[in-house]
């Protein structure tokens, strides 16, 4: 039986692995910005809504919920973009399962966007109604 420390890990271990993981994450953010129009649009939306959350929120918990919707949307978009890039690498021809995977990724983004609209809509309504 091979012990875990004997396995050659390409990203290293400990602090080195954390630094390499961070570098990969930065490359991922750059790739999303350069190649994904939707991600750029959502970053712009988030940069507008982020400071607005501090004015609309009625408590720290409410602030965290508002900000969480922004991060959830960006997370969903990055996962969707990764799935689409991988699917396109496999084939650009029509494939039922790849099409389904892309549609499911898109549905995930739609859920995140709907959640954002509901939470922010409620916050805006009560800010002006209250």
N, CA, C and O atoms as a GROMACS GRO file, in nm:
protein
  520
    1UNK      N    1   0.084  -0.119   0.000
    1UNK     CA    2   0.000   0.000   0.000
    1UNK      C    3   0.088   0.125   0.000
    1UNK      O    4   0.185   0.134   0.076
    2UNK      N    5   0.055   0.220  -0.084
    2UNK     CA    6   0.132   0.344  -0.096
    2UNK      C    7   0.082   0.443   0.009
    2UNK      O    8  -0.038   0.468   0.019
    3UNK      N    9   0.174   0.498   0.084
    3UNK     CA   10   0.137   0.600   0.182
    3UNK      C   11   0.122   0.734   0.111
    3UNK      O   12   0.187   0.758   0.010
    4UNK      N   13   0.035   0.819   0.164
    4UNK     CA   14   0.003   0.945   0.098
    4UNK      C   15   0.127   1.033   0.075
    4UNK      O   16   0.132   1.104  -0.026
    5UNK      N   17   0.225   1.030   0.164
    5UNK     CA   18   0.343   1.114   0.145
    5UNK      C   19   0.435   1.063   0.035
    5UNK      O   20   0.524   1.134  -0.011
    6UNK      N   21   0.413   0.939  -0.008
    6UNK     CA   22   0.495   0.882  -0.114
    6UNK      C   23   0.442   0.916  -0.253
    6UNK      O   24   0.514   0.900  -0.352
    7UNK      N   25   0.319   0.963  -0.262
    7UNK     CA   26   0.260   0.996  -0.390
    7UNK      C   27   0.317   1.130  -0.437
    7UNK      O   28   0.320   1.227  -0.362
    8UNK      N   29   0.361   1.134  -0.562
    8UNK     CA   30   0.417   1.256  -0.618
    8UNK      C   31   0.302   1.350  -0.655
    8UNK      O   32   0.227   1.323  -0.749
    9UNK      N   33   0.287   1.457  -0.584
    9UNK     CA   34   0.182   1.555  -0.609
    9UNK      C   35   0.240   1.667  -0.694
    9UNK      O   36   0.338   1.730  -0.653
   10UNK      N   37   0.181   1.694  -0.811
   10UNK     CA   38   0.238   1.795  -0.900
   10UNK      C   39   0.237   1.937  -0.843
   10UNK      O   40   0.321   2.019  -0.880
   11UNK      N   41   0.145   1.967  -0.754
   11UNK     CA   42   0.138   2.102  -0.697
   11UNK      C   43   0.208   2.113  -0.562
   11UNK      O   44   0.197   2.215  -0.495
   12UNK      N   45   0.280   2.008  -0.521
   12UNK     CA   46   0.352   2.013  -0.395
   12UNK      C   47   0.259   1.987  -0.277
   12UNK      O   48   0.150   1.933  -0.293
   13UNK      N   49   0.305   2.025  -0.160
   13UNK     CA   50   0.226   2.007  -0.039
   13UNK      C   51   0.249   2.126   0.053
   13UNK      O   52   0.342   2.205   0.033
   14UNK      N   53   0.165   2.138   0.153
   14UNK     CA   54   0.180   2.244   0.251
   14UNK      C   55   0.166   2.383   0.192
   14UNK      O   56   0.079   2.408   0.108
   15UNK      N   57   0.253   2.473   0.236
   15UNK     CA   58   0.246   2.613   0.192
   15UNK      C   59   0.272   2.626   0.042
   15UNK      O   60   0.214   2.713  -0.024
   16UNK      N   61   0.359   2.540  -0.012
   16UNK     CA   62   0.387   2.545  -0.156
   16UNK      C   63   0.260   2.512  -0.235
   16UNK      O   64   0.232   2.576  -0.336
   17UNK      N   65   0.184   2.414  -0.189
   17UNK     CA   66   0.060   2.377  -0.257
   17UNK      C   67  -0.039   2.492  -0.252
   17UNK      O   68  -0.108   2.519  -0.350
   18UNK      N   69  -0.048   2.559  -0.137
   18UNK     CA   70  -0.140   2.672  -0.124
   18UNK      C   71  -0.101   2.785  -0.219
   18UNK      O   72  -0.188   2.847  -0.281
   19UNK      N   73   0.027   2.813  -0.231
   19UNK     CA   74   0.074   2.918  -0.321
   19UNK      C   75   0.045   2.881  -0.466
   19UNK      O   76   0.001   2.965  -0.545
   20UNK      N   77   0.069   2.755  -0.503
   20UNK     CA   78   0.040   2.710  -0.639
   20UNK      C   79  -0.110   2.714  -0.667
   20UNK      O   80  -0.152   2.751  -0.777
   21UNK      N   81  -0.190   2.676  -0.569
   21UNK     CA   82  -0.336   2.682  -0.587
   21UNK      C   83  -0.382   2.827  -0.605
   21UNK      O   84  -0.470   2.854  -0.687
   22UNK      N   85  -0.322   2.918  -0.531
   22UNK     CA   86  -0.355   3.059  -0.545
   22UNK      C   87  -0.319   3.109  -0.685
   22UNK      O   88  -0.397   3.182  -0.747
   23UNK      N   89  -0.201   3.071  -0.734
   23UNK     CA   90  -0.159   3.112  -0.868
   23UNK      C   91  -0.255   3.058  -0.975
   23UNK      O   92  -0.289   3.129  -1.070
   24UNK      N   93  -0.300   2.934  -0.957
   24UNK     CA   94  -0.397   2.876  -1.051
   24UNK      C   95  -0.529   2.953  -1.046
   24UNK      O   96  -0.592   2.975  -1.150
   25UNK      N   97  -0.570   2.993  -0.929
   25UNK     CA   98  -0.694   3.070  -0.914
   25UNK      C   99  -0.684   3.204  -0.984
   25UNK      O  100  -0.778   3.247  -1.051
   26UNK      N  101  -0.571   3.270  -0.970
   26UNK     CA  102  -0.550   3.399  -1.038
   26UNK      C  103  -0.557   3.380  -1.189
   26UNK      O  104  -0.618   3.460  -1.259
   27UNK      N  105  -0.494   3.273  -1.240
   27UNK     CA  106  -0.501   3.243  -1.383
   27UNK      C  107  -0.646   3.218  -1.425
   27UNK      O  108  -0.687   3.258  -1.535
   28UNK      N  109  -0.723   3.153  -1.339
   28UNK     CA  110  -0.864   3.128  -1.370
   28UNK      C  111  -0.945   3.256  -1.377
   28UNK      O  112  -1.027   3.272  -1.467
   29UNK      N  113  -0.922   3.347  -1.283
   29UNK     CA  114  -0.991   3.476  -1.287
   29UNK      C  115  -0.954   3.555  -1.412
   29UNK      O  116  -1.040   3.615  -1.476
   30UNK      N  117  -0.825   3.553  -1.447
   30UNK     CA  118  -0.781   3.623  -1.568
   30UNK      C  119  -0.847   3.562  -1.692
   30UNK      O  120  -0.892   3.635  -1.780
   31UNK      N  121  -0.851   3.430  -1.699
   31UNK     CA  122  -0.913   3.363  -1.814
   31UNK      C  123  -1.061   3.397  -1.822
   31UNK      O  124  -1.113   3.420  -1.932
   32UNK      N  125  -1.129   3.399  -1.709
   32UNK     CA  126  -1.272   3.433  -1.709
   32UNK      C  127  -1.291   3.576  -1.759
   32UNK      O  128  -1.382   3.602  -1.838
   33UNK      N  129  -1.207   3.668  -1.714
   33UNK     CA  130  -1.219   3.808  -1.756
   33UNK      C  131  -1.192   3.823  -1.906
   33UNK      O  132  -1.265   3.893  -1.976
   34UNK      N  133  -1.089   3.757  -1.955
   34UNK     CA  134  -1.049   3.772  -2.096
   34UNK      C  135  -1.146   3.703  -2.191
   34UNK      O  136  -1.178   3.757  -2.297
   35UNK      N  137  -1.194   3.584  -2.155
   35UNK     CA  138  -1.268   3.501  -2.249
   35UNK      C  139  -1.419   3.498  -2.229
   35UNK      O  140  -1.490   3.448  -2.316
   36UNK      N  141  -1.469   3.548  -2.119
   36UNK     CA  142  -1.612   3.533  -2.088
   36UNK      C  143  -1.681   3.669  -2.072
   36UNK      O  144  -1.661   3.739  -1.973
   37UNK      N  145  -1.760   3.705  -2.172
   37UNK     CA  146  -1.834   3.832  -2.169
   37UNK      C  147  -1.928   3.836  -2.049
   37UNK      O  148  -1.937   3.937  -1.980
   38UNK      N  149  -1.999   3.727  -2.025
   38UNK     CA  150  -2.094   3.723  -1.913
   38UNK      C  151  -2.024   3.748  -1.781
   38UNK      O  152  -2.078   3.817  -1.694
   39UNK      N  153  -1.904   3.692  -1.764
   39UNK     CA  154  -1.830   3.714  -1.639
   39UNK      C  155  -1.795   3.862  -1.623
   39UNK      O  156  -1.807   3.917  -1.514
   40UNK      N  157  -1.751   3.925  -1.732
   40UNK     CA  158  -1.719   4.069  -1.724
   40UNK      C  159  -1.844   4.149  -1.688
   40UNK      O  160  -1.836   4.242  -1.606
   41UNK      N  161  -1.958   4.116  -1.747
   41UNK     CA  162  -2.082   4.187  -1.716
   41UNK      C  163  -2.120   4.167  -1.570
   41UNK      O  164  -2.165   4.261  -1.503
   42UNK      N  165  -2.102   4.046  -1.520
   42UNK     CA  166  -2.138   4.018  -1.381
   42UNK      C  167  -2.041   4.082  -1.283
   42UNK      O  168  -2.080   4.121  -1.173
   43UNK      N  169  -1.914   4.095  -1.321
   43UNK     CA  170  -1.817   4.167  -1.237
   43UNK      C  171  -1.857   4.314  -1.229
   43UNK      O  172  -1.851   4.374  -1.122
   44UNK      N  173  -1.897   4.372  -1.341
   44UNK     CA  174  -1.941   4.512  -1.342
   44UNK      C  175  -2.064   4.528  -1.253
   44UNK      O  176  -2.072   4.621  -1.174
   45UNK      N  177  -2.161   4.436  -1.267
   45UNK     CA  178  -2.280   4.439  -1.181
   45UNK      C  179  -2.241   4.429  -1.034
   45UNK      O  180  -2.291   4.504  -0.951
   46UNK      N  181  -2.152   4.335  -1.003
   46UNK     CA  182  -2.109   4.317  -0.864
   46UNK      C  183  -2.036   4.440  -0.811
   46UNK      O  184  -2.051   4.475  -0.694
   47UNK      N  185  -1.957   4.505  -0.895
   47UNK     CA  186  -1.883   4.624  -0.849
   47UNK      C  187  -1.977   4.741  -0.821
   47UNK      O  188  -1.944   4.830  -0.742
   48UNK      N  189  -2.092   4.742  -0.886
   48UNK     CA  190  -2.194   4.844  -0.858
   48UNK      C  191  -2.272   4.808  -0.732
   48UNK      O  192  -2.294   4.893  -0.646
   49UNK      N  193  -2.313   4.682  -0.723
   49UNK     CA  194  -2.398   4.640  -0.612
   49UNK      C  195  -2.322   4.625  -0.480
   49UNK      O  196  -2.380   4.645  -0.374
   50UNK      N  197  -2.194   4.590  -0.486
   50UNK     CA  198  -2.116   4.568  -0.363
   50UNK      C  199  -2.124   4.688  -0.269
   50UNK      O  200  -2.163   4.671  -0.153
   51UNK      N  201  -2.087   4.808  -0.313
   51UNK     CA  202  -2.097   4.921  -0.219
   51UNK      C  203  -2.241   4.956  -0.184
   51UNK      O  204  -2.268   5.003  -0.073
   52UNK      N  205  -2.333   4.933  -0.276
   52UNK     CA  206  -2.474   4.960  -0.250
   52UNK      C  207  -2.528   4.873  -0.136
   52UNK      O  208  -2.619   4.913  -0.063
   53UNK      N  209  -2.472   4.754  -0.122
   53UNK     CA  210  -2.516   4.662  -0.016
   53UNK      C  211  -2.499   4.723   0.122
   53UNK      O  212  -2.578   4.695   0.212
   54UNK      N  213  -2.396   4.805   0.140
   54UNK     CA  214  -2.372   4.865   0.271
   54UNK      C  215  -2.479   4.969   0.306
   54UNK      O  216  -2.503   4.994   0.424
   55UNK      N  217  -2.542   5.028   0.206
   55UNK     CA  218  -2.650   5.125   0.231
   55UNK      C  219  -2.785   5.056   0.247
   55UNK      O  220  -2.869   5.101   0.325
   56UNK      N  221  -2.807   4.948   0.174
   56UNK     CA  222  -2.937   4.880   0.176
   56UNK      C  223  -2.954   4.786   0.294
   56UNK      O  224  -3.066   4.762   0.338
   57UNK      N  225  -2.845   4.734   0.345
   57UNK     CA  226  -2.856   4.631   0.449
   57UNK      C  227  -2.903   4.692   0.581
   57UNK      O  228  -2.870   4.805   0.616
   58UNK      N  229  -2.981   4.611   0.652
   58UNK     CA  230  -3.035   4.655   0.780
   58UNK      C  231  -2.965   4.588   0.898
   58UNK      O  232  -2.990   4.621   1.014
   59UNK      N  233  -2.876   4.493   0.868
   59UNK     CA  234  -2.798   4.425   0.971
   59UNK      C  235  -2.676   4.362   0.906
   59UNK      O  236  -2.664   4.358   0.783
   60UNK      N  237  -2.586   4.314   0.988
   60UNK     CA  238  -2.469   4.245   0.934
   60UNK      C  239  -2.509   4.120   0.858
   60UNK      O  240  -2.453   4.088   0.753
   61UNK      N  241  -2.606   4.049   0.912
   61UNK     CA  242  -2.654   3.928   0.844
   61UNK      C  243  -2.714   3.962   0.709
   61UNK      O  244  -2.690   3.893   0.610
   62UNK      N  245  -2.792   4.067   0.705
   62UNK     CA  246  -2.852   4.110   0.578
   62UNK      C  247  -2.742   4.150   0.479
   62UNK      O  248  -2.751   4.117   0.361
   63UNK      N  249  -2.641   4.220   0.526
   63UNK     CA  250  -2.528   4.257   0.441
   63UNK      C  251  -2.460   4.132   0.384
   63UNK      O  252  -2.430   4.126   0.265
   64UNK      N  253  -2.436   4.034   0.470
   64UNK     CA  254  -2.373   3.911   0.424
   64UNK      C  255  -2.458   3.837   0.321
   64UNK      O  256  -2.405   3.779   0.226
   65UNK      N  257  -2.588   3.840   0.338
   65UNK     CA  258  -2.677   3.775   0.241
   65UNK      C  259  -2.669   3.848   0.108
   65UNK      O  260  -2.658   3.784   0.003
   66UNK      N  261  -2.676   3.981   0.110
   66UNK     CA  262  -2.665   4.058  -0.014
   66UNK      C  263  -2.533   4.031  -0.085
   66UNK      O  264  -2.532   4.007  -0.206
   67UNK      N  265  -2.423   4.034  -0.011
   67UNK     CA  266  -2.292   4.009  -0.072
   67UNK      C  267  -2.279   3.864  -0.119
   67UNK      O  268  -2.215   3.837  -0.220
   68UNK      N  269  -2.338   3.772  -0.045
   68UNK     CA  270  -2.332   3.630  -0.083
   68UNK      C  271  -2.398   3.605  -0.218
   68UNK      O  272  -2.352   3.520  -0.295
   69UNK      N  273  -2.504   3.679  -0.249
   69UNK     CA  274  -2.568   3.660  -0.379
   69UNK      C  275  -2.474   3.700  -0.493
   69UNK      O  276  -2.477   3.640  -0.600
   70UNK      N  277  -2.390   3.801  -0.469
   70UNK     CA  278  -2.294   3.844  -0.571
   70UNK      C  279  -2.187   3.736  -0.592
   70UNK      O  280  -2.154   3.701  -0.706
   71UNK      N  281  -2.134   3.685  -0.482
   71UNK     CA  282  -2.031   3.581  -0.493
   71UNK      C  283  -2.088   3.452  -0.552
   71UNK      O  284  -2.021   3.384  -0.630
   72UNK      N  285  -2.212   3.420  -0.517
   72UNK     CA  286  -2.276   3.300  -0.571
   72UNK      C  287  -2.293   3.311  -0.722
   72UNK      O  288  -2.271   3.214  -0.794
   73UNK      N  289  -2.332   3.428  -0.770
   73UNK     CA  290  -2.347   3.448  -0.914
   73UNK      C  291  -2.212   3.432  -0.985
   73UNK      O  292  -2.204   3.364  -1.087
   74UNK      N  293  -2.108   3.495  -0.932
   74UNK     CA  294  -1.976   3.484  -0.993
   74UNK      C  295  -1.925   3.339  -0.989
   74UNK      O  296  -1.864   3.292  -1.085
   75UNK      N  297  -1.950   3.270  -0.880
   75UNK     CA  298  -1.913   3.129  -0.868
   75UNK      C  299  -1.984   3.046  -0.974
   75UNK      O  300  -1.921   2.965  -1.042
   76UNK      N  301  -2.114   3.066  -0.988
   76UNK     CA  302  -2.190   2.989  -1.086
   76UNK      C  303  -2.140   3.017  -1.228
   76UNK      O  304  -2.130   2.925  -1.309
   77UNK      N  305  -2.108   3.141  -1.257
   77UNK     CA  306  -2.059   3.176  -1.391
   77UNK      C  307  -1.924   3.112  -1.419
   77UNK      O  308  -1.900   3.064  -1.530
   78UNK      N  309  -1.835   3.112  -1.321
   78UNK     CA  310  -1.704   3.051  -1.340
   78UNK      C  311  -1.716   2.900  -1.361
   78UNK      O  312  -1.649   2.844  -1.448
   79UNK      N  313  -1.800   2.834  -1.283
   79UNK     CA  314  -1.820   2.690  -1.301
   79UNK      C  315  -1.883   2.662  -1.437
   79UNK      O  316  -1.842   2.569  -1.506
   80UNK      N  317  -1.980   2.742  -1.477
   80UNK     CA  318  -2.042   2.726  -1.609
   80UNK      C  319  -1.939   2.746  -1.720
   80UNK      O  320  -1.936   2.670  -1.816
   81UNK      N  321  -1.856   2.848  -1.707
   81UNK     CA  322  -1.754   2.875  -1.808
   81UNK      C  323  -1.652   2.761  -1.816
   81UNK      O  324  -1.608   2.724  -1.925
   82UNK      N  325  -1.614   2.707  -1.702
   82UNK     CA  326  -1.520   2.595  -1.700
   82UNK      C  327  -1.581   2.473  -1.769
   82UNK      O  328  -1.514   2.404  -1.846
   83UNK      N  329  -1.706   2.447  -1.740
   83UNK     CA  330  -1.776   2.334  -1.802
   83UNK      C  331  -1.785   2.352  -1.953
   83UNK      O  332  -1.762   2.258  -2.029
   84UNK      N  333  -1.817   2.473  -1.997
   84UNK     CA  334  -1.827   2.500  -2.141
   84UNK      C  335  -1.692   2.488  -2.210
   84UNK      O  336  -1.683   2.434  -2.320
   85UNK      N  337  -1.586   2.537  -2.146
   85UNK     CA  338  -1.452   2.526  -2.206
   85UNK      C  339  -1.411   2.380  -2.219
   85UNK      O  340  -1.357   2.339  -2.322
   86UNK      N  341  -1.437   2.301  -2.117
   86UNK     CA  342  -1.404   2.159  -2.122
   86UNK      C  343  -1.486   2.088  -2.229
   86UNK      O  344  -1.433   2.005  -2.304
   87UNK      N  345  -1.614   2.119  -2.237
   87UNK     CA  346  -1.700   2.058  -2.338
   87UNK      C  347  -1.654   2.095  -2.478
   87UNK      O  348  -1.653   2.010  -2.567
   88UNK      N  349  -1.617   2.220  -2.500
   88UNK     CA  350  -1.570   2.263  -2.632
   88UNK      C  351  -1.436   2.198  -2.668
   88UNK      O  352  -1.408   2.176  -2.785
   89UNK      N  353  -1.354   2.168  -2.569
   89UNK     CA  354  -1.227   2.098  -2.594
   89UNK      C  355  -1.254   1.956  -2.641
   89UNK      O  356  -1.181   1.902  -2.724
   90UNK      N  357  -1.360   1.895  -2.588
   90UNK     CA  358  -1.394   1.758  -2.626
   90UNK      C  359  -1.444   1.754  -2.770
   90UNK      O  360  -1.396   1.675  -2.851
   91UNK      N  361  -1.541   1.839  -2.802
   91UNK     CA  362  -1.592   1.846  -2.939
   91UNK      C  363  -1.673   1.974  -2.957
   91UNK      O  364  -1.742   2.020  -2.866
   92UNK      N  365  -1.664   2.029  -3.077
   92UNK     CA  366  -1.745   2.145  -3.113
   92UNK      C  367  -1.868   2.101  -3.192
   92UNK      O  368  -1.957   2.181  -3.221
   93UNK      N  369  -1.871   1.973  -3.228
   93UNK     CA  370  -1.986   1.919  -3.299
   93UNK      C  371  -2.102   1.900  -3.203
   93UNK      O  372  -2.083   1.888  -3.082
   94UNK      N  373  -2.223   1.896  -3.259
   94UNK     CA  374  -2.341   1.876  -3.174
   94UNK      C  375  -2.334   1.740  -3.106
   94UNK      O  376  -2.314   1.637  -3.172
   95UNK      N  377  -2.350   1.740  -2.977
   95UNK     CA  378  -2.355   1.618  -2.898
   95UNK      C  379  -2.462   1.637  -2.792
   95UNK      O  380  -2.462   1.736  -2.720
   96UNK      N  381  -2.552   1.543  -2.782
   96UNK     CA  382  -2.666   1.555  -2.691
   96UNK      C  383  -2.622   1.570  -2.546
   96UNK      O  384  -2.673   1.656  -2.475
   97UNK      N  385  -2.529   1.488  -2.502
   97UNK     CA  386  -2.487   1.494  -2.361
   97UNK      C  387  -2.408   1.621  -2.331
   97UNK      O  388  -2.424   1.680  -2.224
   98UNK      N  389  -2.323   1.663  -2.423
   98UNK     CA  390  -2.248   1.787  -2.402
   98UNK      C  391  -2.345   1.905  -2.403
   98UNK      O  392  -2.331   1.998  -2.324
   99UNK      N  393  -2.442   1.902  -2.493
   99UNK     CA  394  -2.544   2.006  -2.494
   99UNK      C  395  -2.621   2.011  -2.363
   99UNK      O  396  -2.650   2.119  -2.311
  100UNK      N  397  -2.653   1.894  -2.310
  100UNK     CA  398  -2.724   1.888  -2.181
  100UNK      C  399  -2.636   1.946  -2.070
  100UNK      O  400  -2.685   2.020  -1.984
  101UNK      N  401  -2.507   1.911  -2.070
  101UNK     CA  402  -2.415   1.963  -1.968
  101UNK      C  403  -2.407   2.115  -1.973
  101UNK      O  404  -2.409   2.182  -1.870
  102UNK      N  405  -2.398   2.169  -2.094
  102UNK     CA  406  -2.393   2.314  -2.110
  102UNK      C  407  -2.523   2.379  -2.063
  102UNK      O  408  -2.522   2.483  -1.998
  103UNK      N  409  -2.636   2.317  -2.098
  103UNK     CA  410  -2.766   2.370  -2.054
  103UNK      C  411  -2.780   2.366  -1.902
  103UNK      O  412  -2.836   2.458  -1.843
  104UNK      N  413  -2.729   2.260  -1.840
  104UNK     CA  414  -2.735   2.250  -1.694
  104UNK      C  415  -2.648   2.359  -1.629
  104UNK      O  416  -2.686   2.418  -1.528
  105UNK      N  417  -2.531   2.384  -1.687
  105UNK     CA  418  -2.447   2.492  -1.636
  105UNK      C  419  -2.515   2.626  -1.647
  105UNK      O  420  -2.510   2.708  -1.556
  106UNK      N  421  -2.579   2.649  -1.760
  106UNK     CA  422  -2.654   2.772  -1.781
  106UNK      C  423  -2.770   2.785  -1.682
  106UNK      O  424  -2.799   2.893  -1.632
  107UNK      N  425  -2.836   2.673  -1.656
  107UNK     CA  426  -2.945   2.673  -1.558
  107UNK      C  427  -2.894   2.711  -1.419
  107UNK      O  428  -2.963   2.780  -1.344
  108UNK      N  429  -2.774   2.666  -1.386
  108UNK     CA  430  -2.714   2.704  -1.257
  108UNK      C  431  -2.692   2.854  -1.247
  108UNK      O  432  -2.718   2.913  -1.142
  109UNK      N  433  -2.646   2.915  -1.354
  109UNK     CA  434  -2.627   3.060  -1.356
  109UNK      C  435  -2.763   3.129  -1.342
  109UNK      O  436  -2.775   3.230  -1.273
  110UNK      N  437  -2.865   3.076  -1.408
  110UNK     CA  438  -2.999   3.135  -1.399
  110UNK      C  439  -3.052   3.128  -1.257
  110UNK      O  440  -3.115   3.223  -1.210
  111UNK      N  441  -3.028   3.017  -1.188
  111UNK     CA  442  -3.070   3.006  -1.048
  111UNK      C  443  -2.999   3.113  -0.964
  111UNK      O  444  -3.063   3.180  -0.884
  112UNK      N  445  -2.868   3.129  -0.983
  112UNK     CA  446  -2.792   3.228  -0.907
  112UNK      C  447  -2.842   3.369  -0.936
  112UNK      O  448  -2.855   3.450  -0.844
  113UNK      N  449  -2.870   3.399  -1.062
  113UNK     CA  450  -2.919   3.531  -1.100
  113UNK      C  451  -3.058   3.557  -1.044
  113UNK      O  452  -3.088   3.667  -0.999
  114UNK      N  453  -3.144   3.456  -1.047
  114UNK     CA  454  -3.279   3.468  -0.990
  114UNK      C  455  -3.272   3.493  -0.840
  114UNK      O  456  -3.345   3.577  -0.786
  115UNK      N  457  -3.184   3.421  -0.772
  115UNK     CA  458  -3.165   3.439  -0.628
  115UNK      C  459  -3.120   3.582  -0.599
  115UNK      O  460  -3.169   3.645  -0.506
  116UNK      N  461  -3.025   3.631  -0.678
  116UNK     CA  462  -2.977   3.768  -0.662
  116UNK      C  463  -3.090   3.868  -0.680
  116UNK      O  464  -3.106   3.960  -0.600
  117UNK      N  465  -3.169   3.851  -0.784
  117UNK     CA  466  -3.278   3.944  -0.813
  117UNK      C  467  -3.381   3.944  -0.700
  117UNK      O  468  -3.429   4.050  -0.660
  118UNK      N  469  -3.415   3.828  -0.649
  118UNK     CA  470  -3.513   3.819  -0.540
  118UNK      C  471  -3.461   3.887  -0.413
  118UNK      O  472  -3.533   3.965  -0.351
  119UNK      N  473  -3.338   3.856  -0.375
  119UNK     CA  474  -3.283   3.912  -0.250
  119UNK      C  475  -3.263   4.063  -0.263
  119UNK      O  476  -3.300   4.138  -0.173
  120UNK      N  477  -3.205   4.106  -0.374
  120UNK     CA  478  -3.183   4.250  -0.392
  120UNK      C  479  -3.314   4.325  -0.414
  120UNK      O  480  -3.328   4.438  -0.369
  121UNK      N  481  -3.408   4.263  -0.482
  121UNK     CA  482  -3.539   4.326  -0.501
  121UNK      C  483  -3.607   4.351  -0.368
  121UNK      O  484  -3.665   4.458  -0.346
  122UNK      N  485  -3.599   4.252  -0.279
  122UNK     CA  486  -3.657   4.268  -0.145
  122UNK      C  487  -3.587   4.380  -0.068
  122UNK      O  488  -3.653   4.461  -0.003
  123UNK      N  489  -3.455   4.385  -0.076
  123UNK     CA  490  -3.378   4.487  -0.003
  123UNK      C  491  -3.411   4.626  -0.055
  123UNK      O  492  -3.429   4.719   0.024
  124UNK      N  493  -3.418   4.641  -0.185
  124UNK     CA  494  -3.449   4.771  -0.245
  124UNK      C  495  -3.591   4.813  -0.211
  124UNK      O  496  -3.616   4.929  -0.178
  125UNK      N  497  -3.685   4.719  -0.219
  125UNK     CA  498  -3.824   4.750  -0.187
  125UNK      C  499  -3.837   4.801  -0.045
  125UNK      O  500  -3.898   4.906  -0.022
  126UNK      N  501  -3.781   4.729   0.051
  126UNK     CA  502  -3.796   4.770   0.192
  126UNK      C  503  -3.713   4.893   0.226
  126UNK      O  504  -3.746   4.965   0.321
  127UNK      N  505  -3.608   4.919   0.152
  127UNK     CA  506  -3.531   5.041   0.175
  127UNK      C  507  -3.616   5.164   0.140
  127UNK      O  508  -3.616   5.263   0.213
  128UNK      N  509  -3.686   5.157   0.029
  128UNK     CA  510  -3.766   5.272  -0.015
  128UNK      C  511  -3.906   5.274   0.046
  128UNK      O  512  -3.966   5.381   0.060
  129UNK      N  513  -3.959   5.159   0.083
  129UNK     CA  514  -4.093   5.151   0.140
  129UNK      C  515  -4.090   5.179   0.291
  129UNK      O  516  -4.189   5.222   0.348
  130UNK      N  517  -3.976   5.153   0.353
  130UNK     CA  518  -3.968   5.162   0.499
  130UNK      C  519  -3.931   5.296   0.546
  130UNK      O  520  -3.920   5.319   0.666
   0.00000   0.00000   0.00000
